[in-house]
Amino acid sequence: MKTKDLSASRQVYSLMIRSGLDSNTFLAFHLIRLFSLCGSLMEANEVYLKFCRPDLHMWTAIISAHVKHQQCEQAIKLYHAMLQSNVKPNDYAYVAVLKACASPEALPQGRIIHADVVKAGYDSSVHVSNTLIDMYAKCGSLDEARRVFDQLRAKDIISWNAMISGYTQNGFGEEALHLLDQMRQEGIQADAFTYVSALKACGILGAIAKGKLIHVHIVECGLESNIFIGNTLIDMYAKCGSLETAHQVFETMPHKDLVSWNAMIAGYAQHGFSEKALQLFEYLQKEGIRPNRVTFVSILKACCSISAIDQAKQIHAQIIDAGLESDLFVGSTLVDMYSNCGSLVDARHVFNKFPARDVVLWNVMIAGYAKHGDSKEALNLFREMKSDHIQPDSVTYVCILQACASIPDIDEGKLIHTQVIERGLEGSVFVGNGLVDMYAKCGSIDEARKVFDRLPAKDVVSWNAMIAGYAQQGLGEQALHLFELMQQEDMKPNDATYLSILKACGSIAAIDQGKRIHAQIIKCGLETNVFVGSALVDMYSKCGDLNEANKVLIKLPVRNVVSWNAMISGHAQHGLGKEALQLYKEMQREGIKPDSATFVSLLSACSHANLTHEGFDLFHSMLDDHGIRPELQHYGCMVDLLSRRGSLSEAEKFVIKMPIVPSADIWMSVLAACKTHGNVELARRSFDSILKLEPSNDAAYVLMANIYAVAGRWVDSLEIRKTMKTAGIRKIPGCTWIEFNNQMHRFVVEDKDHPQKKRIYATLHTLIGRIKDQFGYEPDLSCVLYDVPDHKKAHLLSAHSEKLALTFGLINLPPGVPIRIVKNLRTCADCHTFAKMISKLSGREIIERDANRFHHFRDGVCSCGDYW
């Protein structure tokens, strides 16, 4: 009666009926089991329902049949019906129904049945206890599983395997391996199932040394030819990154099945050896083995990592031939692969073919649009998903928040946030991180901080998102404060943290704190990381220390285009145009191809160094020699180059002839140059063009008002300022920062808040008197663009934020130490002259970074050559 042939089972049943034996409970019990084994739960039920009073064996058989056919809820109902029929379960019945409770949603029922087991006295049964351990483990309740295990007096190998497997399945690799050692100490011999669980635990932990030791025990036990163990060994070595050893196991296996091939292909794909994965995939097919859904998913991921879209399309054709294109698991991977390869049309084509889509498929399609900047389509798809009554999950919300961040669309982001709260997902660290990132990138940094502070548990991504938000918004002080708090909370920074915090240091020229962070980076072994190294180059450049930036660049074992761009950009900011061009030549000699950002830095360098011919040569070489089509930033650099040298008519013509719509920033370059060169008419045309693009551009209003003021057209200047006030447009206040004792000191014009204000103003008054006497300094009253008396203009100039910060530096920094200050706006001519004279008077080097460039003042001379 072991046959699984359904037709034969039916013949047996017919014979029983004709012989009048269909009411025999013993035969009925075996018939129920037989129909269940043959896959016919319906006919097993039919036999069971013939009996008004089924006995214990029949109850057990029908409960087992429902569990086998994954009808677990019905199996539990049958158990309770058995109790109501006054039939007492035995150990076999308890085992059968406990198997039905082996899922998290059935855990409450499992606990009830466990109580029944204890009352009935079967908790001492090793058979029942082993099933309880397995049930609790599969429900994720490992503490309850361990209590059952510890209370079991007579443990067999199955008991140990159930507990070790439970730890492994739930990701507790260390506990699984500790229990394995304890098992050996108690003299229990491991079997194939033990070794499989232990090897999986090693894979979870990346514990290759322990894995190799277990491998030795497997060989000693003569189990290495076991295909199940061989496959797990391949998987363990692959997950530990030892692909060469994994391949050796694979090659020496006497028999391989599809699982063996899949484990090896997946190992290569996961660790970036995509070509080897593809090669193995070819060998698999030459061996006449047909790939399954797991094979296809792994090989598509391999194609994705190297953007091998042509090979991926060939594999897609094989998937169609295998009838697996409608498989949601395979389909989701196809959509993800095409999306990551940039072929959204192909991704959408696959997506559209699915009549019934699960949340995973929707997520990968939405993520594809969000990742490639088509945020509007991502949002449209999100709305369509909800109209299809698919409930978004945490992954959906993170993808759609990314789309809102890239537009940026704060209003849509807030609506998504409301939905997140309604779904009770705001406390999820995954979704919370997405909200922090979205608010930060949309410029709502206070909202980002509120979400961050409310997160019940923060991971390194949470801290990184908030620090990056501050850094991106130019709030370097807040970023540094949060970085300190992060370390106080014992959260270890990673490479992404260092990228953001170095950017924050650069934004406010916090070189001392930057050096301290550099020391941490060295301790972490990240100094040779090309991205962290490039960020260090950028930080030192923005802090005005090109020598230190160059040292970092030289030490990098591998330099990429980002590294060189950081160095070229640093020289551009310092007005060292010729040196920037020399670096570009060195970069090309190393075989590094320039990208769009390289040319932005080079053209900016030419602009700041008045290298007009070199700038135009580079601009034309972009497309002609490198196939890089100029973008808005490149055109902006060219307009700036022409404007700075006073070729205002040429600059205006260049803007008008641009093949793309000019931005407000481009017209701002022209407007700023009009102030320098006194062209009021072009200034007005530029101003009007700016307002069409950005009606609330505060800098444009202030600049135009100043241009009228310099020209003596006070009525027009006043009219501009009145318009600003009526429209509620406020000028960004000028601020200057200086670092001292690892703290940033911030000054504004006529600052009254600094603790040293009395000493600063007294020292500043003395300094002004000395440079008047020694160098003939006279305040440049044309820098005060208000119609007020001259003595008031002189007073306003004397309290500019740069002068206050510079004086603070002279008071507090030791002799010989360079004074570094950073201003958020362009420095005025009077402050520029003041800094030159103070550098000569004090014998100190003064390094100032304003909104445009660096100024190095030494012995009364500025590195900019008064061209800024």
JOGI-V462226 format. One record per residue. PHI is phi in radians with two decimals (NA if undefined). Layout:
BEGIN
PHI
PHI
END
This chain:
BEGIN
NA
-1.59
-1.11
-1.85
-1.38
-1.11
-1.06
-1.13
-1.09
-1.15
-1.10
-1.09
-1.11
-1.08
-1.10
-1.08
-1.12
-1.12
-1.58
1.29
-1.78
-1.24
-1.68
-1.38
-1.13
-1.11
-1.19
-1.10
-0.99
-1.24
-1.19
-1.02
-1.07
-1.14
-1.10
-1.11
-1.10
-1.45
1.58
-1.95
-1.14
-1.04
-1.30
-1.10
-1.11
-1.04
-1.13
-1.06
-1.25
-1.22
-1.81
-1.25
-2.27
-1.14
-1.55
-1.00
-1.11
-1.19
-1.02
-1.07
-1.12
-1.28
-1.11
-1.07
-1.08
-1.19
-1.11
-1.03
-1.68
1.07
-1.70
-1.20
-1.07
-1.17
-1.06
-1.16
-1.10
-1.12
-1.06
-1.16
-1.13
-1.09
-1.11
-1.15
-1.48
1.09
-1.71
-1.49
-1.18
-1.92
-1.09
-1.16
-1.16
-1.10
-1.03
-1.05
-1.33
-1.13
-1.10
-1.24
-1.69
-1.45
-2.67
-0.94
-1.20
-1.70
-1.00
-0.99
-1.15
-1.05
-1.14
-1.09
-1.20
-1.04
-1.07
-1.10
-1.07
-1.12
-1.05
-1.40
1.41
-1.64
-1.22
-1.52
-1.28
-1.09
-1.09
-1.22
-1.09
-1.07
-1.20
-1.11
-1.02
-1.10
-1.11
-1.11
-1.09
-1.22
-1.47
1.46
-1.70
-1.26
-1.10
-1.20
-1.07
-1.17
-1.09
-1.09
-1.07
-1.17
-1.40
-1.34
-1.29
-1.90
-1.55
-1.90
-1.04
-1.16
-1.07
-1.08
-1.08
-1.08
-1.28
-1.08
-1.08
-1.05
-1.07
-1.12
-1.06
-1.70
1.46
-1.71
-1.12
-1.08
-1.12
-1.09
-1.23
-1.10
-1.20
-1.08
-1.10
-1.12
-1.06
-1.14
-1.08
-1.53
1.39
-1.54
-1.40
-1.18
-2.08
-1.01
-1.15
-1.07
-1.13
-1.08
-1.12
-1.13
-1.14
-1.11
-1.10
-1.08
-1.10
-1.08
-1.50
1.20
-1.52
-1.21
-1.09
-1.13
-1.07
-1.16
-1.12
-1.12
-1.02
-1.06
-1.09
-1.10
-1.11
-1.07
-1.48
1.24
-1.82
-1.20
-1.44
-1.16
-1.09
-1.13
-1.20
-1.00
-1.11
-1.23
-1.08
-1.00
-1.09
-1.11
-1.08
-1.10
-1.16
-1.48
1.46
-1.67
-1.24
-1.15
-1.16
-1.00
-1.19
-1.09
-1.06
-1.03
-1.18
-1.55
-1.15
-1.15
-2.37
-2.09
-1.99
-1.09
-1.08
-1.06
-1.08
-1.08
-1.09
-1.26
-1.11
-1.08
-1.04
-1.09
-1.11
-1.16
-1.78
1.44
-1.62
-1.15
-1.08
-1.17
-1.09
-1.16
-1.13
-1.16
-1.09
-1.14
-1.05
-0.98
-1.26
-1.14
-1.36
1.38
-1.62
-1.51
-1.11
-2.02
-1.06
-1.15
-1.05
-1.10
-1.10
-1.13
-1.27
-1.17
-1.13
-1.11
-1.06
-1.09
-1.17
-2.02
0.90
-1.48
-1.21
-1.14
-1.15
-1.08
-1.17
-1.14
-1.16
-1.03
-1.09
-1.13
-1.08
-1.12
-1.07
-1.42
1.27
-1.89
-1.13
-1.51
-1.28
-1.08
-1.11
-1.20
-1.05
-1.10
-1.18
-1.09
-1.06
-1.10
-1.10
-1.08
-1.10
-1.18
-1.46
1.47
-1.76
-1.19
-1.12
-1.14
-1.06
-1.19
-1.07
-1.14
-1.01
-1.15
-1.29
-1.49
-1.22
-2.10
-1.97
-1.61
-1.12
-1.12
-1.12
-1.04
-1.06
-1.18
-1.26
-1.08
-1.08
-1.07
-1.14
-1.10
-1.14
-1.71
1.45
-1.60
-1.17
-1.11
-1.20
-1.07
-1.18
-1.08
-1.17
-1.08
-1.15
-1.11
-1.03
-1.19
-1.20
-1.50
1.11
-1.64
-1.34
-1.08
-1.98
-1.08
-1.13
-1.00
-1.13
-1.13
-1.10
-1.30
-1.17
-1.09
-1.12
-1.09
-1.18
-1.43
-1.22
-1.51
-2.34
-1.17
-1.14
-1.12
-1.06
-1.18
-1.10
-1.11
-1.03
-1.04
-1.12
-1.05
-1.12
-1.05
-1.47
1.25
-1.82
-1.13
-1.35
-1.21
-1.09
-1.12
-1.25
-1.02
-1.09
-1.11
-1.16
-1.02
-1.10
-1.11
-1.10
-1.12
-1.25
-1.53
1.49
-1.72
-1.18
-1.17
-1.16
-1.04
-1.17
-1.08
-1.11
-1.01
-1.16
-1.43
-1.07
-1.17
-2.44
-1.95
-1.88
-1.09
-1.15
-1.06
-1.10
-1.08
-1.08
-1.27
-1.10
-1.09
-1.04
-1.08
-1.10
-1.13
-1.56
1.33
-1.70
-1.09
-1.07
-1.14
-1.09
-1.15
-1.08
-1.20
-1.10
-1.12
-1.09
-1.01
-1.29
-1.11
-1.48
1.08
-1.63
-1.38
-1.17
-2.08
-1.06
-1.14
-1.06
-1.15
-1.05
-1.26
-1.27
-1.18
-1.09
-1.11
-1.05
-1.11
-1.16
-2.09
0.96
-1.47
-1.22
-1.13
-1.21
-1.09
-1.17
-1.12
-1.21
-1.01
-1.09
-1.10
-1.08
-1.10
-1.07
-1.40
1.30
-1.78
-1.12
-1.53
-1.15
-1.06
-1.34
-1.16
-1.04
-1.12
-1.16
-1.13
-1.00
-1.12
-1.10
-1.11
-1.08
-1.27
-1.56
1.53
-1.97
-1.21
-1.11
-1.18
-1.06
-1.15
-1.06
-1.11
-1.05
-1.12
-1.30
-1.12
-1.15
-2.29
-1.95
-1.98
-1.11
-1.14
-1.06
-1.14
-1.04
-1.07
-1.25
-1.12
-1.08
-1.05
-1.16
-1.10
-1.12
-1.57
1.32
-1.65
-1.11
-1.13
-1.14
-1.11
-1.16
-1.16
-1.08
-1.07
-1.14
-1.10
-1.04
-1.17
-1.12
-1.38
1.43
-1.54
-1.44
-1.20
-2.13
-1.00
-1.15
-1.00
-1.28
-1.07
-1.14
-1.13
-1.16
-1.13
-1.07
-1.12
-1.10
-1.29
-1.87
1.02
-1.77
-1.14
-1.10
-1.07
-1.09
-1.18
-1.07
-1.13
-1.04
-1.29
-1.27
-0.91
-1.44
-1.15
-1.77
-2.15
1.18
-1.78
-1.34
-1.01
-1.94
-0.97
-1.10
-1.19
-1.09
-1.05
-1.10
-1.20
-1.12
-1.10
-1.05
-1.21
-1.16
-1.07
-1.41
1.62
-1.48
-1.22
-1.12
-1.13
-1.09
-1.12
-1.08
-1.06
-1.11
-1.11
-1.51
-1.00
-1.33
-2.15
-1.14
-1.15
-1.59
-1.10
-1.08
-1.15
-1.17
-1.11
-1.07
-1.16
-1.08
-1.10
-1.19
-1.09
-1.15
-1.10
-1.82
1.19
-1.74
-1.25
-1.17
-1.14
-1.03
-1.15
-1.13
-1.14
-1.03
-1.09
-1.16
-1.12
-1.12
-1.12
-1.57
-2.41
-1.04
-1.90
-1.28
-1.10
-1.10
-1.15
-1.05
-1.09
-1.12
-1.15
-1.09
-1.16
-1.10
-1.11
-1.13
-1.05
-1.39
1.39
-1.63
-1.16
-1.13
-1.13
-1.10
-1.13
-1.10
-1.07
-1.17
-1.13
-1.07
-1.01
-1.13
-1.08
-1.44
1.27
-1.64
-2.00
-1.25
-1.17
-1.20
-1.26
-2.33
-2.30
-2.02
-2.50
-1.69
-2.66
0.93
1.06
-2.25
-1.63
-1.85
-1.92
-2.19
-2.14
-1.07
0.94
-1.05
-2.05
-1.77
-1.22
-1.01
-1.72
-0.99
-1.11
-1.18
-1.09
-1.17
-1.15
-1.13
-1.09
-1.04
-1.14
-1.07
-1.08
-1.10
-1.17
-1.30
-1.16
-1.19
-1.50
-2.12
1.28
-1.08
-2.28
-0.99
-1.49
-1.13
-1.18
-1.36
-1.71
-1.79
-2.19
-1.46
-2.25
-1.05
-1.05
-1.13
-1.23
-1.06
-1.09
-1.12
-1.07
-1.09
-1.18
-1.90
-1.10
-1.06
-1.08
-1.14
-1.15
-1.14
-1.12
-1.13
-1.00
-1.11
-1.10
-1.25
-1.78
-1.49
-1.07
-1.00
1.58
-1.42
-1.04
-1.70
-1.97
-2.28
-2.26
-2.07
-1.41
-2.10
-1.22
-1.19
-1.50
-1.07
-1.19
-1.15
-1.13
-1.12
-1.01
-1.11
-1.05
-1.20
-1.18
-1.10
-1.31
-1.10
-1.61
1.20
-1.82
-1.45
-2.06
-2.03
-2.09
-1.97
-1.79
-1.16
-1.79
-2.96
-1.64
-2.22
-1.82
-1.73
-2.43
0.88
1.46
-2.18
-1.85
-1.09
-1.34
1.11
1.03
-2.13
-2.57
END
